[in-house]
Amino acid sequence: MKRSTLFFLFFCALLLVMGSAAAGTVNTGGTVIVSSYTPSPSPVPMATPAEEPDASEEATPTPVQVTPLPTPTPAPTPEPTPEPTPEPTPEPTPEPTPEPTPEPTPEPTPEPTPEPTRDPNTYLTVSLCGRTGLGETLSARSRANSLTAMAADKEDGWLLEALTDVFQADDLTLTTLIMPLADLQTEEGVKATSLLAPTSAVRFLKAAGVDAVNLTGGNLLDFGMEGYESTRYTLREADIMSFGTLGNGIAHDADEVLVWQAKGVSIGLTGFAHEAGVKDETVMLERIRLLRSHGCDIIIVSVAWGTAESTSPSADRIALAKRLIDGGADVVWGHGPALLQSVSFYQGKPILFSSGTLVDGYSGAAGAMGAVIQLEYDLTGEKPVLRVMSAVPIKAGARGVYQPVELQIYKNRYAVFARLATIVDKKELASLPRGFNMVGTVLIGEDGSLSLPEETEP
């Protein structure tokens, strides 16, 4: 019930009391009860009017007890129920984006330190090859696998292709021809074993860089002087020089020495077929003196000795080689045997007892070991001095496979070097030093001593 309503009821009750008094009516009792406020919504009872007093009685005012209205207790303000703080939904942790792995900056490849370029005028290189046969017997020429038949449609560089770089890099390349170069068709009066090469075969020598040939091989006269002269003419037409003395009683034109000029050095060349004609070493010594009188700085003496099958030098060949050096030769270059033989030094000068075979166009012995021996002379002093000897190991060209090739497999190279290092005379000849069979190079000291390059010392 509203408070204004309560005051209105109270005010009406008061007027009733006052009205009764004024009329002389005495209220004999009864307490006016004013209902106090309760929170319940029940209706308020109406006051019952008191009995009207006896008029004869004096009216005595009855005190009114007023019960104060209780101060209403305000309803507690409800504590607002806090809304639950929502747990923050964790944001998904993003997968870390991997940083790209930087490409490693390649370290610059160091430029190889170029080896100092040698002044080509400070040294001179001479290459000595084994014997060369560019043909076959006339009866074998018709075979499909003969050298002449196989070479017919080949380029000029075909035969000696594997060694062309070696020959063209040196200052003088020498070989020995063992058969004539001639275009002869007749077999009349010719032995079945006579050997002949067509003149067109000279193109292989020229293309490879061969500079001069020794003409003292045992089969050069198989077709008489006609074949021999054809050989000399064919070589000269190809700008290839020749030298050699065939033997006593042979025409003077077959006794030829050569002086080769290279880098201001004069190289004297002479050759003999010792066991086929020239048995008088007086002739050999005369040729050496002749060349020295013409100002030759280096004299190379080529000697055809021994049989094709011999594998080591005989005692008389060893003795002859020493006498030729005592007589002024700087190099003794032996040939004749098809097989490679040892190299020795006498008084610091090399003796090649047999340089084996370069090309064999007629024999059935395929793949024989051979070597190209290279002599390097120092030109920085007053006169040329031999300082290095090295060997290029090869497999000789032979029937069916006529192109010689440089050996690459270590054990095959080792076998060639070991053959060259074979000891033949411990007393007066110096053999190649231990370790040469691994490297194929030897150094010659000023006193004639032999040693290996420093990096290959065993």
Sequence and secondary structure as in RCSB ss.txt:
>XXXX:A:sequence
MKRSTLFFLFFCALLLVMGSAAAGTVNTGGTVIVSSYTPSPSPVPMATPAEEPDASEEATPTPVQVTPLPTPTPA
PTPEPTPEPTPEPTPEPTPEPTPEPTPEPTPEPTPEPTPEPTRDPNTYLTVSLCGRTGLGETLSARSRANSLTAM
AADKEDGWLLEALTDVFQADDLTLTTLIMPLADLQTEEGVKATSLLAPTSAVRFLKAAGVDAVNLTGGNLLDFGM
EGYESTRYTLREADIMSFGTLGNGIAHDADEVLVWQAKGVSIGLTGFAHEAGVKDETVMLERIRLLRSHGCDIII
VSVAWGTAESTSPSADRIALAKRLIDGGADVVWGHGPALLQSVSFYQGKPILFSSGTLVDGYSGAAGAMGAVIQL
EYDLTGEKPVLRVMSAVPIKAGARGVYQPVELQIYKNRYAVFARLATIVDKKELASLPRGFNMVGTVLIGEDGSL
SLPEETEP
>XXXX:A:secstr
  HHHHHHHHHHHHHHHHHHHHTT    S         SS              TTS                  
                                            GGGEEEEEEEEEEE  B TTTTTSTTSHHHH
HTTS TTSTTGGGHHHHHHSSEEEEEE S B      TT  TT  BB GGGHHHHHHHT  EEE   TTTTTTHH
HHHHHHHHHHHHTT EEEEE  TTS GGGEE EEEEETTEEEEEEEEEGGGT   HHHHHHHHHHHHHTT SEEE
EEEE S TT  S  HHHHHHHHHHHHTT SEEEEE SSSB  EEEETTEEEES B EEEESS S TT EEEEEEE
EEE SSSS EEEEEEEEEEE BBTTB   EE  SHHHHHHHHHHHT  S TTT EE  TTHHHH EEEE TTS E
E  GGG  
